[in-house]
Amino acid sequence: MAELESPRGAVNVGHSPLLQEAAATPAAAADAGQSPRQAELLNARRKFSSTLESDVLDYLHYGPAQLEDCVTTMHTIFNNIVMHPDEPKYRKIKAANKAYLRHVATVHRADDLMLQAGWRPKVVDLEKAWVWEYEPSSHEFRVLVEAVEVLGRAMQTLHAKAERKRKEDEERKSRHAEERERIRLALEDDRLQRQVAQELTAARSHAAQ
């Protein structure tokens, strides 16, 4: 069974939603003259893109970095099969896998993407696992390839957003630190001025005696 890493890569959907990208894919072709197999593949890609865009990429509840980790981990899981279709270890992921639990299971509706890409929850050797059981010549394999491409494109957008958020956080922390230092210096200056004033008052009082 494969162990997973979750490197933050980068692959941009640009400024448009993933649904627009899905419609422009070569696998989509033109609606007119499509074979039933092409139309089925296009619909699967659109459904996957829609779920990713509308349900999983929830910026209200998750930060860009967390979503980037989720998408990158799923991309790794899916792409391992695409790159090594005959390697059994990539076709099974324990539900207790640390990378899966940390990066995928914590994001709402991410499991829907697993299902749409052909993964199925099963009990294997008394352990819950996600299993992918199709042949490289199957329709499901072509759907998996499309899912890898959609996730890959999403990774670049998420990486850019995560970097922008990180820089904004750093700039905000820097401004706060500068403001705290300004206040500290102002307080110290005020303390010194009061100390000097007290010393002058004491010296005048002493001289008057």
LOVEXTI-527357 format. One record per residue: residue in one letter; x, y, z of N, C-alpha, C in turn; residue number from 1. Coordinates in nm, 3 decimals. Layout:
  res      nxx      nyy      nzz     caxx     cayy     cazz      cxx      cyy      czz    n
    A        X        Y        Z        X        Y        Z        X        Y        Z  NUM
...
# end
This chain:
  res      nxx      nyy      nzz     caxx     cayy     cazz      cxx      cyy      czz    n
    M    0.084   -0.120    0.000    0.000    0.000    0.000    0.087    0.124    0.000    1
    A    0.052    0.218   -0.082    0.139    0.334   -0.101    0.132    0.428    0.017    2
    E    0.247    0.483    0.053    0.253    0.593    0.148    0.246    0.724    0.070    3
    L    0.176    0.821    0.125    0.153    0.945    0.052    0.232    1.059    0.109    4
    E    0.277    1.145    0.022    0.332    1.274    0.059    0.234    1.379    0.010    5
    S    0.244    1.502    0.062    0.159    1.609    0.011    0.241    1.732   -0.020    6
    P    0.328    1.724   -0.121    0.406    1.842   -0.158    0.317    1.945   -0.221    7
    R    0.349    2.070   -0.198    0.271    2.174   -0.262    0.331    2.204   -0.397    8
    G    0.262    2.163   -0.497    0.312    2.186   -0.632    0.245    2.306   -0.692    9
    A    0.248    2.312   -0.819    0.183    2.421   -0.886    0.149    2.384   -1.028   10
    V    0.020    2.370   -1.053   -0.010    2.346   -1.193   -0.118    2.443   -1.227   11
    N   -0.242    2.664   -1.325   -0.332    2.772   -1.303   -0.452    2.757   -1.390   12
    V   -0.551    2.771   -1.328   -0.673    2.773   -1.404   -0.692    2.912   -1.459   13
    G   -0.596    3.000   -1.429   -0.612    3.138   -1.467   -0.715    3.202   -1.378   14
    H   -0.781    3.304   -1.429   -0.877    3.375   -1.347   -1.017    3.319   -1.362   15
    S   -1.038    3.224   -1.452   -1.171    3.173   -1.477   -1.197    3.050   -1.392   16
    P   -1.326    3.020   -1.365   -1.360    2.902   -1.287   -1.318    2.775   -1.360   17
    L   -1.309    2.668   -1.283   -1.268    2.540   -1.341   -1.371    2.490   -1.441   18
    L   -1.495    2.531   -1.426   -1.596    2.485   -1.520   -1.569    2.536   -1.660   19
    Q   -1.518    2.657   -1.673   -1.484    2.710   -1.805   -1.368    2.632   -1.863   20
    E   -1.271    2.599   -1.777   -1.157    2.520   -1.823   -1.202    2.384   -1.870   21
    A   -1.299    2.325   -1.799   -1.346    2.192   -1.837   -1.408    2.192   -1.976   22
    A   -1.481    2.297   -2.007   -1.546    2.304   -2.137   -1.445    2.322   -2.250   23
    A   -1.326    2.371   -2.216   -1.227    2.400   -2.320   -1.130    2.285   -2.343   24
    T   -1.141    2.175   -2.264   -1.045    2.067   -2.276   -1.055    1.995   -2.409   25
    P   -0.942    1.943   -2.459   -0.947    1.867   -2.583   -1.041    1.748   -2.573   26
    A   -1.052    1.689   -2.452   -1.141    1.575   -2.438   -1.286    1.616   -2.458   27
    A   -1.314    1.747   -2.441   -1.451    1.794   -2.458   -1.491    1.797   -2.604   28
    A   -1.398    1.842   -2.690   -1.426    1.861   -2.832   -1.547    1.951   -2.848   29
    A   -1.613    1.946   -2.959   -1.734    2.025   -2.978   -1.853    1.938   -2.946   30
    D   -1.959    2.002   -2.894   -2.078    1.924   -2.861   -2.133    1.855   -2.986   31
    A   -2.129    1.926   -3.097   -2.180    1.867   -3.221   -2.083    1.762   -3.271   32
    G   -2.135    1.646   -3.306   -2.051    1.542   -3.363   -1.977    1.459   -3.260   33
    Q   -2.005    1.477   -3.133   -1.940    1.395   -3.030   -1.994    1.255   -3.033   34
    S   -1.906    1.160   -3.007   -1.952    1.022   -2.989   -2.012    1.010   -2.849   35
    P   -2.096    0.911   -2.826   -2.152    0.892   -2.690   -2.043    0.876   -2.585   36
    R   -1.932    0.810   -2.622   -1.822    0.791   -2.527   -1.756    0.925   -2.493   37
    Q   -1.738    1.010   -2.595   -1.680    1.142   -2.570   -1.773    1.227   -2.483   38
    A   -1.902    1.220   -2.514   -1.999    1.298   -2.436   -2.002    1.252   -2.291   39
    E   -1.993    1.122   -2.271   -1.992    1.067   -2.135   -1.869    1.113   -2.058   40
    L   -1.755    1.114   -2.127   -1.632    1.158   -2.064   -1.638    1.306   -2.031   41
    L   -1.691    1.385   -2.123   -1.705    1.529   -2.099   -1.796    1.556   -1.981   42
    N   -1.907    1.484   -1.974   -2.000    1.504   -1.862   -1.934    1.468   -1.729   43
    A   -1.854    1.361   -1.730   -1.785    1.321   -1.607   -1.686    1.429   -1.564   44
    R   -1.615    1.486   -1.663   -1.518    1.592   -1.631   -1.589    1.715   -1.578   45
    R   -1.699    1.752   -1.642   -1.775    1.869   -1.596   -1.829    1.848   -1.456   46
    K   -1.878    1.728   -1.428   -1.931    1.699   -1.295   -1.820    1.708   -1.191   47
    F   -1.703    1.652   -1.223   -1.589    1.657   -1.131   -1.546    1.802   -1.107   48
    S   -1.538    1.879   -1.216   -1.498    2.020   -1.203   -1.599    2.099   -1.122   49
    S   -1.727    2.070   -1.144   -1.832    2.141   -1.072   -1.825    2.112   -0.922   50
    T   -1.806    1.985   -0.887   -1.796    1.949   -0.745   -1.674    2.015   -0.681   51
    L   -1.562    2.012   -0.753   -1.441    2.076   -0.700   -1.462    2.225   -0.681   52
    E   -1.513    2.291   -0.784   -1.529    2.437   -0.781   -1.636    2.482   -0.682   53
    S   -1.749    2.412   -0.681   -1.865    2.460   -0.604   -1.868    2.411   -0.460   54
    D   -1.816    2.290   -0.437   -1.833    2.227   -0.306   -1.704    2.213   -0.225   55
    V   -1.596    2.178   -0.292   -1.472    2.149   -0.219   -1.390    2.275   -0.193   56
    L   -1.379    2.361   -0.295   -1.299    2.483   -0.278   -1.380    2.588   -0.202   57
    D   -1.400    2.562   -0.075   -1.481    2.645    0.014   -1.390    2.741    0.090   58
    Y   -1.369    2.859    0.033   -1.277    2.956    0.094   -1.336    3.022    0.218   59
    L   -1.465    3.001    0.242   -1.527    3.058    0.361   -1.484    2.981    0.486   60
    H   -1.464    2.850    0.472   -1.432    2.767    0.588   -1.289    2.713    0.588   61
    Y   -1.221    2.723    0.475   -1.084    2.670    0.466   -0.992    2.775    0.405   62
    G   -0.870    2.778    0.453   -0.771    2.868    0.395   -0.716    2.811    0.265   63
    P   -0.658    2.896    0.179   -0.600    2.849    0.053   -0.494    2.741    0.072   64
    A   -0.414    2.752    0.177   -0.308    2.653    0.200   -0.368    2.516    0.231   65
    Q   -0.475    2.511    0.310   -0.538    2.383    0.343   -0.602    2.322    0.219   66
    L   -0.666    2.404    0.138   -0.726    2.353    0.014   -0.619    2.308   -0.083   67
    E   -0.507    2.380   -0.086   -0.397    2.340   -0.174   -0.346    2.202   -0.133   68
    D   -0.330    2.179   -0.003   -0.283    2.049    0.045   -0.382    1.939    0.008   69
    C   -0.511    1.967    0.020   -0.614    1.869   -0.014   -0.606    1.831   -0.162   70
    V   -0.605    1.932   -0.248   -0.603    1.908   -0.392   -0.472    1.840   -0.434   71
    T   -0.361    1.883   -0.377   -0.231    1.824   -0.411   -0.225    1.677   -0.370   72
    T   -0.279    1.645   -0.253   -0.279    1.506   -0.206   -0.365    1.419   -0.296   73
    M   -0.484    1.467   -0.333   -0.568    1.389   -0.424   -0.502    1.374   -0.560   74
    H   -0.437    1.480   -0.607   -0.367    1.472   -0.735   -0.259    1.363   -0.729   75
    T   -0.187    1.356   -0.617   -0.085    1.253   -0.600   -0.146    1.114   -0.602   76
    I   -0.257    1.096   -0.528   -0.324    0.966   -0.523   -0.370    0.923   -0.662   77
    F   -0.435    1.012   -0.734   -0.489    0.978   -0.866   -0.377    0.956   -0.967   78
    N   -0.279    1.046   -0.965   -0.173    1.041   -1.065   -0.083    0.919   -1.048   79
    N   -0.073    0.868   -0.926    0.005    0.746   -0.905   -0.050    0.631   -0.989   80
    I   -0.181    0.623   -1.002   -0.242    0.517   -1.084   -0.221    0.546   -1.232   81
    V   -0.239    0.671   -1.273   -0.221    0.707   -1.413   -0.078    0.676   -1.458   82
    M    0.019    0.707   -1.374    0.159    0.687   -1.409    0.203    0.542   -1.392   83
    H    0.136    0.468   -1.302    0.172    0.328   -1.274    0.045    0.242   -1.273   84
    P   -0.021    0.227   -1.388   -0.152    0.160   -1.391   -0.149    0.013   -1.350   85
    D   -0.034   -0.050   -1.356   -0.026   -0.192   -1.324    0.035   -0.218   -1.186   86
    E    0.052   -0.111   -1.109    0.113   -0.125   -0.976    0.002   -0.131   -0.870   87
    P   -0.021   -0.249   -0.811   -0.133   -0.266   -0.716   -0.127   -0.174   -0.595   88
    K   -0.005   -0.140   -0.548    0.005   -0.063   -0.423   -0.058    0.075   -0.435   89
    Y   -0.069    0.128   -0.557   -0.128    0.261   -0.573   -0.280    0.256   -0.584   90
    R   -0.336    0.138   -0.588   -0.480    0.123   -0.607   -0.556    0.109   -0.476   91
    K   -0.486    0.119   -0.366   -0.550    0.106   -0.235   -0.490    0.206   -0.139   92
    I   -0.575    0.284   -0.076   -0.532    0.382    0.025   -0.609    0.356    0.154   93
    K   -0.538    0.330    0.260   -0.606    0.309    0.388   -0.680    0.437    0.430   94
    A   -0.800    0.420    0.482   -0.875    0.535    0.531   -0.802    0.601    0.647   95
    A   -0.715    0.525    0.713   -0.637    0.579    0.826   -0.502    0.634    0.781   96
    N   -0.477    0.636    0.651   -0.351    0.692    0.600   -0.335    0.835    0.651   97
    K   -0.217    0.867    0.705   -0.198    0.997    0.770   -0.218    1.114    0.675   98
    A   -0.163    1.103    0.554   -0.177    1.213    0.458   -0.322    1.229    0.416   99
    Y   -0.392    1.118    0.394   -0.533    1.125    0.357   -0.615    1.188    0.470  100
    L   -0.592    1.142    0.593   -0.667    1.196    0.706   -0.640    1.344    0.726  101
    R   -0.513    1.384    0.713   -0.474    1.521    0.743   -0.520    1.619    0.635  102
    H   -0.511    1.577    0.509   -0.530    1.672    0.400   -0.660    1.655    0.321  103
    V   -0.716    1.534    0.317   -0.835    1.510    0.235   -0.959    1.494    0.321  104
    A   -0.953    1.406    0.419   -1.071    1.377    0.500   -1.121    1.497    0.579  105
    T   -1.034    1.594    0.603   -1.073    1.712    0.681   -1.148    1.817    0.598  106
    V   -1.153    1.799    0.466   -1.220    1.896    0.379   -1.355    1.839    0.334  107
    H   -1.460    1.911    0.363   -1.596    1.867    0.332   -1.614    1.843    0.183  108
    R   -1.675    1.733    0.149   -1.710    1.691    0.013   -1.589    1.643   -0.070  109
    A   -1.470    1.641   -0.013   -1.355    1.590   -0.089   -1.374    1.443   -0.123  110
    D   -1.443    1.368   -0.036   -1.467    1.227   -0.065   -1.556    1.210   -0.188  111
    D   -1.638    1.311   -0.220   -1.719    1.303   -0.342   -1.630    1.299   -0.466  112
    L   -1.518    1.372   -0.461   -1.425    1.369   -0.573   -1.360    1.231   -0.585  113
    M   -1.330    1.169   -0.471   -1.276    1.033   -0.474   -1.375    0.940   -0.544  114
    L   -1.502    0.949   -0.508   -1.605    0.863   -0.567   -1.619    0.889   -0.717  115
    Q   -1.621    1.015   -0.755   -1.637    1.048   -0.897   -1.518    1.004   -0.981  116
    A   -1.402    0.992   -0.918   -1.283    0.947   -0.989   -1.269    0.794   -0.989  117
    G   -1.369    0.725   -0.936   -1.370    0.579   -0.943   -1.327    0.506   -0.818  118
    W   -1.291    0.579   -0.713   -1.252    0.515   -0.588   -1.376    0.471   -0.512  119
    R   -1.365    0.358   -0.442   -1.477    0.305   -0.366   -1.431    0.267   -0.225  120
    P   -1.510    0.302   -0.124   -1.475    0.263    0.013   -1.504    0.115    0.035  121
    K   -1.408    0.043    0.089   -1.425   -0.100    0.116   -1.352   -0.136    0.245  122
    V   -1.381   -0.255    0.293   -1.307   -0.309    0.406   -1.209   -0.412    0.350  123
    V   -1.081   -0.387    0.369   -0.976   -0.474    0.319   -0.889   -0.517    0.437  124
    D   -0.882   -0.649    0.458   -0.804   -0.701    0.571   -0.847   -0.636    0.702  125
    L   -0.978   -0.626    0.718   -1.038   -0.572    0.840   -1.010   -0.424    0.861  126
    E   -0.967   -0.355    0.757   -0.942   -0.212    0.766   -1.019   -0.139    0.657  127
    K   -1.073   -0.022    0.693   -1.140    0.060    0.594   -1.036    0.117    0.497  128
    A   -1.071    0.116    0.369   -0.977    0.166    0.269   -1.053    0.220    0.150  129
    W   -0.984    0.301    0.070   -1.034    0.345   -0.060   -0.965    0.258   -0.166  130
    V   -1.045    0.201   -0.256   -0.991    0.107   -0.355   -1.031    0.151   -0.495  131
    W   -0.937    0.140   -0.589   -0.963    0.171   -0.731   -0.935    0.044   -0.810  132
    E   -1.037   -0.011   -0.881   -1.029   -0.147   -0.934   -1.048   -0.160   -1.085  133
    Y   -1.031   -0.054   -1.161   -1.062   -0.059   -1.303   -0.937   -0.082   -1.389  134
    E   -0.960   -0.124   -1.513   -0.852   -0.151   -1.606   -0.808   -0.022   -1.676  135
    P   -0.682   -0.016   -1.722   -0.634    0.103   -1.794   -0.712    0.131   -1.923  136
    S   -0.778    0.030   -1.977   -0.856    0.050   -2.100   -0.999    0.094   -2.073  137
    S   -1.035    0.108   -1.947   -1.174    0.137   -1.911   -1.209    0.286   -1.921  138
    H   -1.339    0.311   -1.926   -1.389    0.449   -1.922   -1.347    0.515   -1.792  139
    E   -1.350    0.440   -1.682   -1.314    0.495   -1.552   -1.170    0.543   -1.548  140
    F   -1.082    0.474   -1.621   -0.942    0.519   -1.625   -0.932    0.653   -1.697  141
    R   -1.008    0.669   -1.806   -1.005    0.797   -1.878   -1.062    0.909   -1.791  142
    V   -1.165    0.877   -1.712   -1.219    0.977   -1.617   -1.112    1.015   -1.515  143
    L   -1.036    0.915   -1.469   -0.930    0.942   -1.373   -0.824    1.034   -1.433  144
    V   -0.790    1.011   -1.560   -0.693    1.097   -1.628   -0.745    1.241   -1.635  145
    E   -0.874    1.256   -1.667   -0.933    1.390   -1.671   -0.931    1.454   -1.533  146
    A   -0.959    1.376   -1.429   -0.958    1.428   -1.292   -0.819    1.476   -1.253  147
    V   -0.716    1.402   -1.294   -0.578    1.443   -1.267   -0.549    1.577   -1.331  148
    E   -0.596    1.597   -1.455   -0.572    1.723   -1.524   -0.644    1.839   -1.456  149
    V   -0.770    1.817   -1.417   -0.846    1.922   -1.350   -0.780    1.959   -1.217  150
    L   -0.740    1.858   -1.139   -0.674    1.886   -1.012   -0.540    1.955   -1.033  151
    G   -0.468    1.913   -1.136   -0.340    1.975   -1.164   -0.353    2.122   -1.195  152
    R   -0.455    2.158   -1.274   -0.478    2.299   -1.307   -0.519    2.377   -1.183  153
    A   -0.599    2.314   -1.098   -0.644    2.382   -0.975   -0.529    2.408   -0.880  154
    M   -0.428    2.321   -0.883   -0.315    2.336   -0.790   -0.244    2.470   -0.808  155
    Q   -0.231    2.514   -0.931   -0.158    2.639   -0.955   -0.234    2.759   -0.899  156
    T   -0.365    2.761   -0.922   -0.447    2.869   -0.868   -0.440    2.871   -0.716  157
    L   -0.453    2.753   -0.655   -0.449    2.745   -0.510   -0.313    2.784   -0.456  158
    H   -0.207    2.744   -0.527   -0.073    2.781   -0.483   -0.055    2.932   -0.484  159
    A   -0.106    2.996   -0.590   -0.094    3.142   -0.600   -0.174    3.209   -0.488  160
    K   -0.294    3.157   -0.459   -0.374    3.216   -0.353   -0.309    3.195   -0.216  161
    A   -0.253    3.076   -0.195   -0.187    3.048   -0.068   -0.066    3.138   -0.048  162
    E    0.011    3.160   -0.155    0.127    3.248   -0.146    0.085    3.392   -0.119  163
    R   -0.022    3.435   -0.186   -0.072    3.571   -0.165   -0.119    3.588   -0.020  164
    K   -0.190    3.487    0.032   -0.237    3.492    0.170   -0.119    3.494    0.267  165
    R   -0.016    3.413    0.239    0.101    3.410    0.325    0.170    3.546    0.329  166
    K    0.184    3.608    0.211    0.249    3.739    0.205    0.165    3.845    0.277  167
    E    0.034    3.838    0.261   -0.054    3.933    0.329   -0.042    3.917    0.480  168
    D   -0.036    3.791    0.527   -0.021    3.766    0.671    0.113    3.820    0.722  169
    E    0.218    3.798    0.643    0.350    3.847    0.683    0.353    3.999    0.689  170
    E    0.292    4.063    0.589    0.287    4.210    0.587    0.205    4.262    0.705  171
    R    0.095    4.194    0.737    0.013    4.237    0.850    0.090    4.223    0.981  172
    K    0.161    4.112    0.996    0.241    4.092    1.117    0.351    4.197    1.126  173
    S    0.411    4.229    1.011    0.517    4.329    1.010    0.462    4.466    1.050  174
    R    0.343    4.501    0.998    0.282    4.629    1.035    0.250    4.633    1.184  175
    H    0.199    4.522    1.236    0.166    4.516    1.378    0.292    4.530    1.463  176
    A    0.400    4.463    1.419    0.526    4.472    1.493    0.580    4.615    1.491  177
    E    0.571    4.681    1.375    0.617    4.819    1.364    0.534    4.911    1.453  178
    E    0.402    4.887    1.457    0.315    4.969    1.540    0.345    4.949    1.688  179
    R    0.368    4.822    1.726    0.403    4.794    1.867    0.534    4.863    1.905  180
    E    0.631    4.860    1.812    0.759    4.923    1.839    0.744    5.075    1.848  181
    R    0.660    5.133    1.762    0.635    5.277    1.767    0.573    5.317    1.901  182
    I    0.476    5.236    1.946    0.411    5.265    2.074    0.510    5.249    2.190  183
    R    0.594    5.144    2.181    0.694    5.123    2.287    0.790    5.240    2.296  184
    L    0.837    5.289    2.180    0.930    5.402    2.179    0.863    5.529    2.230  185
    A    0.736    5.548    2.194    0.662    5.666    2.240    0.646    5.663    2.393  186
    L    0.614    5.544    2.446    0.600    5.530    2.590    0.733    5.553    2.661  187
    E    0.841    5.498    2.601    0.973    5.516    2.660    1.013    5.663    2.657  188
    D    0.983    5.733    2.547    1.014    5.875    2.537    0.936    5.955    2.640  189
    D    0.808    5.918    2.657    0.725    5.987    2.756    0.779    5.964    2.897  190
    R    0.822    5.840    2.925    0.876    5.809    3.057    1.003    5.890    3.085  191
    L    1.090    5.901    2.983    1.214    5.976    3.000    1.185    6.125    3.022  192
    Q    1.088    6.177    2.946    1.053    6.318    2.962    0.999    6.346    3.103  193
    R    0.916    6.254    3.152    0.863    6.272    3.287    0.975    6.260    3.392  194
    Q    1.069    6.169    3.366    1.180    6.154    3.460    1.267    6.279    3.464  195
    V    1.294    6.338    3.345    1.372    6.461    3.337    1.298    6.575    3.408  196
    A    1.166    6.582    3.384    1.087    6.688    3.448    1.091    6.673    3.599  197
    Q    1.082    6.551    3.649    1.087    6.528    3.793    1.223    6.566    3.851  198
    E    1.329    6.533    3.775    1.464    6.566    3.822    1.485    6.717    3.825  199
    L    1.431    6.790    3.724    1.443    6.935    3.722    1.367    6.997    3.837  200
    T    1.249    6.943    3.862    1.169    6.995    3.973    1.241    6.974    4.107  201
    A    1.300    6.855    4.120    1.372    6.826    4.245    1.495    6.916    4.259  202
    A    1.564    6.942    4.150    1.685    7.027    4.155    1.649    7.171    4.191  203
    R    1.539    7.222    4.133    1.494    7.359    4.165    1.452    7.368    4.311  204
    S    1.386    7.263    4.359    1.341    7.263    4.499    1.462    7.264    4.593  205
    H    1.562    7.185    4.556    1.683    7.179    4.638    1.759    7.313    4.637  206
    A    1.763    7.378    4.518    1.835    7.505    4.505    1.764    7.616    4.582  207
    A    1.634    7.608    4.598    1.559    7.710    4.665    1.574    7.702    4.816  208
    Q    1.619    7.587    4.867    1.630    7.570    5.014    1.751    7.643    5.072  209
# end
